[in-house]
Amino acid sequence: VSGPRCPQCAQPWVSPRLLPCLHSLCGPCLRRLGTPRGEPGAAARALRCPVCRAEVPLPPGGVGRLTPDCRAGGRGAPAAGCDLCADGAAAGRCLTCGLRLCPFCCRAHRRQKKTASHAMTELENTKDCSQAENPLLCPSHPTEELRLFCEQCDHPVCQECVLGRHRQHPYDVASNVIHRHGDALRKLLKNTQQHMGTLEDVLSQIDDTGSAIRSRAEAVAAEICRFASGYVRAIEEHRDRLLKQLEDLKVQKENLLHLQKSQLQQLLLDMRTGVEFTEHLLMSGSDLEILITKGVVSSRLIKLNSVAYSTHPSVDDRILFSPQERAGQCCGYEVFGAVLNKVVDPARCTLHGEDLHSAHQNQRTGFTLLCNDTTGERMGQGGEAVWVTITHKDKRDCAVKPTVCDNGDGTYCISYSPEEPGLYAVCVCVKGQHVQGSPFTLMVKPKFREHQGVFHCCTFCSSGGQKAARCACGGTMPGGYQGCGHGHKGHPGCRHWSCCGQVKESSECLGGPPSDTLPRSLLRTVAL
């Protein structure tokens, strides 16, 4: 929150304006910042706030269209004094002449003959004091006070405005709408405060992780020194090389943590600025001041609340030393020992399998997950946290429980057996992050298609000798002349399996005795 002076020029406020980042600057300072270098007549589309160094966009009308900061002059300033004696603090206000008066002058104001009939009111808190100051005048009608609020334009207006440009717009007295808009700001404020608590917890975790990395690095350095102490010149050189690698790895991890910490600290600082400004506005700002600044405040809080951030440190403290690892030649000697810094990268992990996107009902199938590090090389070791879910897209309560088998070499076998056909969503995550190609869609096909028609043995028996007869399932009988085993030689056979996909092995001829059945050579069941 700004003080009683402009943070850019350190001079008393002159036409202060509120930036989208909730920092205020003098109008002249903003005009200087908003003028592009080398282009005196041009207007900038954005400028960089000198307080938080954030680049903020300017409205189409330029600096003059920024929201005026009515509270800039009052923040950090002492309580208002008496307008008559200038000795005591204002305790009341004359509603007739608009003067702020101390208790003594209030009594004198009531006793004087000329002012005895004036209406007086007491100032109970800082908000009343703010409202008792000089009223806010309409920029379009400088002689009219802003007392109304246009619902359609979402901005305070005066009596002349509602008779002119806002004639057909719905409006109300400012004191009647302040509760609704104030509650909306309070809700945004509460959400922002919750984010601040989460950010503080994450920053604490980052500090703890940084300490763990440094502690682990020191432990590994000591282990490396103990291993190298048995060798002479070659081992000492090898030790120095290992320590250099370890230092580089530690610096790399600390730099990543420092970058994440800086980003989260800046986000926390921005949120704290927004929260402090909004709290001060809601506690001590007048109704009109809240209504004037609520638009830019709401935009800022919504933007801050929508910023995505990780709730975990960006790196872990995994730093290992393997004394059995072959390290090649050093000064003509074969040496052992290497710093293991391979960390699995979920974005580089791949899925493999012939039936990756399709499966059959009640048939066990699966695929393979290959884990790679940040360079794309195979991890070569297991132990990663692999999480797999298979859920039906149309039936929320239908899910398949997969089995994950760690092969110990950086590969994982995932197997499953779906019980219901349909489309499934498959998610494969490593360390809480989706791998390459995840999530993907899985189509589970039914094992068999049930035939719903009537089974016929031949066209002669079922249709009375009609060669153009159709099967009961709707398919046309294939041509060809052959017997069906019922003695109807020379008539076209039905071959029911070729038109609808399935026939029962003991389908009886509809035109003969029950003992007559189709030849086995024409019978089959087709699995889909």
Salt bridges, closest charged atoms under 4 A:
GLU55 OE1 - ARG48 NH2 3.84
ASP69 OD2 - ARG75 NH2 2.60
ASP83 OD1 - ARG100 NH2 3.39
GLU145 OE1 - ARG147 NH2 2.69
GLU151 OE2 - ARG180 NH2 2.80
ASP154 OD2 - LYS294 NZ 2.86
ASP183 OD1 - ARG186 NH1 3.15
GLU200 OE2 - ARG272 NH2 3.54
ASP207 OD1 - LYS261 NZ 2.84
ASP240 OD1 - ARG239 NE 3.58
GLU247 OE1 - LYS250 NZ 3.36
ASP248 OD2 - LYS244 NZ 2.85
GLU254 OE2 - ARG214 NH1 3.82
ASP270 OD2 - ARG300 NH2 3.73
ASP287 OD1 - LYS127 NZ 3.95
GLU289 OE1 - ARG71 NH1 3.50
ASP316 OD1 - LYS253 NZ 3.58
ASP316 OD2 - LYS431 NZ 3.31
GLU334 OE2 - ARG326 NH1 2.16
ASP345 OD2 - ARG348 NE 3.55
GLU377 OE1 - LYS342 NZ 3.88
GLU384 OE2 - ARG318 NH1 3.28
ASP409 OD2 - ARG378 NH2 3.01
GLU420 OE1 - LYS395 NZ 3.47
GLU505 OE2 - ARG520 NH1 2.14
ASP516 OD2 - HIS486 NE2 3.14
